[in-house]
Amino acid sequence: MSKNLKDVGKNIYKNCREKCESLKIKLQEIFKKYQKPFVKLGWRMVSTIVLTLTAVSTFVAYAAFTEPTAAPSASNQDFSQNILGADNGDNSFSSSNVTANNDGSVIERLEYLAGLLNLPSQADVKLTTAYGNENIGTLTPVNGATSALDATASDVLAGKVFFGSGDTDWTPTVGTLAIFGAYENQKNGIWDDWKGSASSQNNLASAWANNQDQNNEESTWETYTDSSLSGSLVATGEVKKDTRTGLYWSNCYDSTSGGNSCDTAENSFVLNGVVSDADDGLDAEGGVSVDFCESLSLDANGNGTDETDWYLPSQKELMQSYIDGSANNIPEAARSYWSSTENYNSTTYAWGVSLFIGYTGNYTKSSSYYARCVRR
């Protein structure tokens, strides 16, 4: 036991003895003042009670702070030695499995009380600040968990990602940067996306030919293919994913046996008299483009399973895709595409967006424009 702890015990013992002597004097004064009720007990009996109380309290105070009489064995370490004296100098201890050896040390008694109250040990409290390891958020995280102040991408367990699952996952090296970091570069947008980006500012010819992100502010786009698609009136098998928003984008509505071109003839947003006014993102549900997306069955992520939850994107989803680099990443971007967003003042109009230059305008639903379906 440390010298400081022994000194604390001695001071408590001294204070306790002084208070007990003071109690004895006060009891004597009370007895003298109210001696008649105590006549039958007798002065000697009262004195005996006072002295007994003094001895017992003094013994308890002193015993609680005496050194353990039994030396701990190598296989059964004293808890006080483990926590107070065996720090290896790097915030680690010589043993991670300490067993009480019933030697009566005050630290062992505190450990016993902590167990009764279901309190965490010192090691548990230290590790609950960690993340990226198993059992984080409990009192028993895995040994070696890294402090939140020191955590890096390598602290995330293999196969794990931040924040749940699905299209909104953030990976430690890509996700956070893709969601936040890229927007900082938009202030440097001296080139527009009309094929005006390039691998270097001095080579606009390369910019036009290679469709590269000159301003380094675009999202990362992934490509998936559904090779089972063929025939007419289906989307082509190529699917693009905007990793910033998590949206999968189908290719154009196509009537050329699965080719890569877009066909305007089949993309009219012609109103057939059935219009929903619900604010569900699927207004103008009678339109050909909306019907097409709602009935689309397409493998979005290349896992061999066709998804059927495709829908016609909203105006802002189309605008966001332009911000994220659709002009340089989606085939046939040089078109205006229907959105599911109607004009508030006249439901015979709906909004369309150019994925090539970012322009958005509202058009009568009898007009012919292109359609591209999305899913999350």
RALIN-V649840 format. One record per residue. N is the residue number from 1. SS is DSSP state (A for helix, B for strand, O for the rest). BURIAL is I if it has 16 or more other C-alpha atoms within 10 Angstrom, else O. D_FIRST is the distance of its C-alpha to the first C-alpha in Angstrom with 2 decimals. Layout:
{{N/SS/BURIAL/D_FIRST} {N/SS/BURIAL/D_FIRST}}
This chain:
{{1/O/I/0.00} {2/O/O/3.77} {3/A/O/6.64} {4/A/O/8.47} {5/A/O/6.74} {6/A/O/7.11} {7/A/O/10.52} {8/A/O/11.41} {9/A/I/11.02} {10/A/I/13.16} {11/A/O/15.63} {12/A/I/16.11} {13/A/I/16.69} {14/A/O/19.16} {15/A/O/20.92} {16/A/I/21.26} {17/A/I/22.82} {18/A/O/25.17} {19/A/O/26.27} {20/A/I/26.91} {21/A/O/29.06} {22/A/O/30.88} {23/A/O/31.49} {24/A/I/32.91} {25/A/O/35.32} {26/A/O/36.44} {27/A/O/37.15} {28/A/I/39.18} {29/A/O/41.16} {30/A/O/41.83} {31/A/I/42.99} {32/A/O/45.35} {33/A/O/46.74} {34/O/O/47.22} {35/O/O/47.56} {36/A/O/50.51} {37/A/O/48.66} {38/A/O/46.17} {39/O/O/48.83} {40/O/O/48.76} {41/O/O/44.99} {42/O/O/45.09} {43/A/O/42.89} {44/A/O/40.98} {45/A/O/39.95} {46/A/I/38.72} {47/A/O/36.73} {48/A/O/35.21} {49/A/O/34.15} {50/A/I/32.56} {51/A/O/30.67} {52/A/O/29.47} {53/A/O/28.18} {54/A/I/26.38} {55/A/O/24.72} {56/A/O/23.68} {57/A/O/22.21} {58/A/I/20.34} {59/A/O/18.90} {60/A/O/17.82} {61/A/I/16.12} {62/A/I/14.21} {63/A/I/13.42} {64/O/I/11.95} {65/O/I/9.03} {66/O/I/8.58} {67/O/I/6.36} {68/O/I/8.20} {69/O/O/11.30} {70/O/O/12.50} {71/O/O/11.66} {72/O/I/12.37} {73/B/O/15.82} {74/O/O/17.13} {75/O/O/19.10} {76/B/O/16.66} {77/O/I/13.46} {78/O/I/10.30} {79/A/I/10.73} {80/A/I/7.27} {81/A/I/7.64} {82/A/I/11.15} {83/A/I/11.10} {84/A/O/8.41} {85/A/O/8.68} {86/O/O/12.09} {87/B/O/14.49} {88/O/O/17.60} {89/O/O/18.78} {90/O/O/21.49} {91/O/O/19.81} {92/O/O/19.63} {93/B/I/16.89} {94/O/O/17.07} {95/O/O/17.85} {96/O/O/19.88} {97/O/O/19.86} {98/O/I/16.63} {99/O/O/17.36} {100/O/I/15.56} {101/O/I/15.17} {102/O/O/15.21} {103/O/I/12.31} {104/O/I/11.81} {105/O/I/8.40} {106/A/I/9.18} {107/A/I/9.30} {108/A/I/11.57} {109/A/I/13.55} {110/A/O/14.12} {111/A/I/15.27} {112/A/O/17.58} {113/A/O/19.01} {114/A/O/19.59} {115/A/O/21.47} {116/A/O/23.58} {117/O/O/24.48} {118/O/O/25.14} {119/O/O/23.01} {120/O/I/22.36} {121/O/O/19.06} {122/A/O/17.75} {123/A/I/19.66} {124/A/I/22.74} {125/A/O/22.81} {126/A/O/22.69} {127/A/I/25.56} {128/O/I/27.79} {129/O/O/29.02} {130/B/I/30.70} {131/O/I/34.28} {132/O/I/36.62} {133/O/I/34.55} {134/O/O/34.88} {135/O/O/33.64} {136/O/I/33.20} {137/O/O/33.27} {138/O/O/31.15} {139/O/I/27.43} {140/O/I/27.55} {141/O/I/29.23} {142/O/I/29.55} {143/O/O/26.74} {144/O/O/27.78} {145/O/I/29.68} {146/O/I/30.50} {147/B/I/29.74} {148/O/O/32.91} {149/O/O/32.94} {150/O/O/33.22} {151/O/O/35.42} {152/O/O/38.61} {153/A/O/41.51} {154/A/O/39.89} {155/A/I/37.13} {156/O/I/39.80} {157/O/O/40.04} {158/O/O/43.27} {159/O/O/46.00} {160/O/O/44.30} {161/O/O/45.62} {162/B/O/44.71} {163/O/O/46.25} {164/O/O/47.83} {165/O/O/50.78} {166/O/O/54.43} {167/O/I/56.41} {168/O/I/53.85} {169/O/I/51.00} {170/B/I/49.26} {171/O/I/48.22} {172/O/I/45.45} {173/O/O/47.86} {174/O/O/51.16} {175/A/I/51.03} {176/A/O/49.28} {177/A/O/51.30} {178/A/I/54.49} {179/A/O/54.06} {180/O/O/52.97} {181/A/O/53.31} {182/A/I/56.99} {183/A/I/58.20} {184/A/O/57.14} {185/A/O/59.85} {186/A/O/62.62} {187/A/O/63.08} {188/A/O/64.40} {189/O/O/67.11} {190/O/O/70.08} {191/O/I/71.71} {192/O/O/72.69} {193/O/I/72.52} {194/O/I/76.28} {195/O/I/75.58} {196/O/I/74.73} {197/O/I/71.36} {198/O/I/71.06} {199/O/I/68.87} {200/O/O/69.69} {201/O/O/71.16} {202/O/O/74.07} {203/O/O/75.25} {204/A/I/76.54} {205/A/O/78.73} {206/A/I/75.65} {207/A/I/74.18} {208/A/I/77.10} {209/A/O/77.27} {210/A/O/73.63} {211/O/I/72.41} {212/O/I/69.12} {213/O/I/66.64} {214/O/I/67.35} {215/O/I/65.03} {216/O/I/62.05} {217/O/I/61.60} {218/O/I/62.79} {219/O/I/60.89} {220/O/I/60.43} {221/B/I/63.13} {222/B/O/63.01} {223/B/I/66.09} {224/B/I/66.62} {225/B/I/69.86} {226/O/I/71.44} {227/O/O/73.93} {228/O/O/75.48} {229/O/I/77.34} {230/O/O/81.06} {231/O/O/84.26} {232/O/O/85.28} {233/O/O/83.79} {234/B/I/80.16} {235/B/I/77.51} {236/O/I/77.14} {237/O/I/74.22} {238/B/I/72.18} {239/B/I/69.27} {240/B/I/67.24} {241/B/I/63.75} {242/B/I/62.48} {243/O/I/58.73} {244/O/I/58.09} {245/O/I/59.62} {246/O/O/59.37} {247/B/I/63.13} {248/B/I/65.31} {249/B/I/68.83} {250/O/I/71.83} {251/O/I/74.73} {252/O/I/78.00} {253/B/I/80.13} {254/B/I/82.50} {255/O/I/85.87} {256/O/I/86.58} {257/O/O/85.29} {258/O/I/81.69} {259/O/I/82.46} {260/O/I/80.35} {261/O/O/82.70} {262/O/I/82.66} {263/O/I/85.69} {264/A/I/86.59} {265/A/O/89.26} {266/A/I/86.79} {267/O/I/84.33} {268/B/I/86.26} {269/O/I/84.31} {270/O/I/87.46} {271/O/I/86.99} {272/O/O/88.39} {273/O/O/88.34} {274/O/O/84.92} {275/O/O/82.34} {276/O/O/79.02} {277/O/O/77.85} {278/O/O/74.31} {279/O/O/71.54} {280/O/O/70.13} {281/O/I/70.86} {282/O/I/73.73} {283/O/I/76.58} {284/O/I/80.04} {285/O/I/79.27} {286/O/I/82.93} {287/O/I/82.92} {288/A/I/83.47} {289/A/I/80.38} {290/A/I/78.09} {291/A/I/79.59} {292/A/I/79.15} {293/A/I/75.41} {294/A/I/74.81} {295/A/O/76.55} {296/O/I/75.03} {297/O/I/73.21} {298/B/I/71.48} {299/O/I/68.53} {300/O/I/66.37} {301/O/I/63.50} {302/O/I/65.22} {303/O/O/63.48} {304/O/O/66.84} {305/O/O/66.78} {306/O/O/69.16} {307/B/O/67.74} {308/O/O/70.03} {309/O/O/68.13} {310/O/I/69.96} {311/B/I/71.35} {312/B/I/73.31} {313/O/I/70.88} {314/O/I/70.89} {315/A/I/72.17} {316/A/O/68.70} {317/A/I/67.48} {318/A/I/70.43} {319/A/I/69.77} {320/A/I/66.10} {321/A/I/67.23} {322/A/I/69.37} {323/A/I/66.43} {324/O/I/64.41} {325/O/I/67.18} {326/A/I/69.69} {327/A/I/72.49} {328/A/I/70.90} {329/A/I/69.42} {330/O/I/71.74} {331/O/I/75.17} {332/O/I/78.12} {333/O/I/76.16} {334/O/O/79.36} {335/O/I/80.41} {336/B/I/79.99} {337/B/I/78.14} {338/B/I/78.42} {339/B/I/75.45} {340/B/I/75.07} {341/B/I/75.01} {342/B/I/78.20} {343/B/O/79.73} {344/O/O/78.86} {345/O/O/82.31} {346/B/O/84.28} {347/B/I/83.05} {348/B/I/85.89} {349/B/I/83.85} {350/B/I/80.59} {351/B/I/78.43} {352/B/I/78.49} {353/B/I/76.31} {354/B/I/77.10} {355/O/I/74.27} {356/O/I/75.85} {357/O/I/76.03} {358/O/I/74.03} {359/O/O/77.07} {360/B/I/77.16} {361/B/O/80.27} {362/B/I/81.70} {363/B/I/84.65} {364/B/I/86.93} {365/O/I/85.80} {366/O/O/89.14} {367/O/O/88.22} {368/B/I/87.16} {369/O/I/83.79} {370/B/I/81.20} {371/O/I/78.39} {372/O/I/74.97} {373/B/I/72.60} {374/B/I/68.82} {375/B/I/65.97} {376/O/O/62.22}}
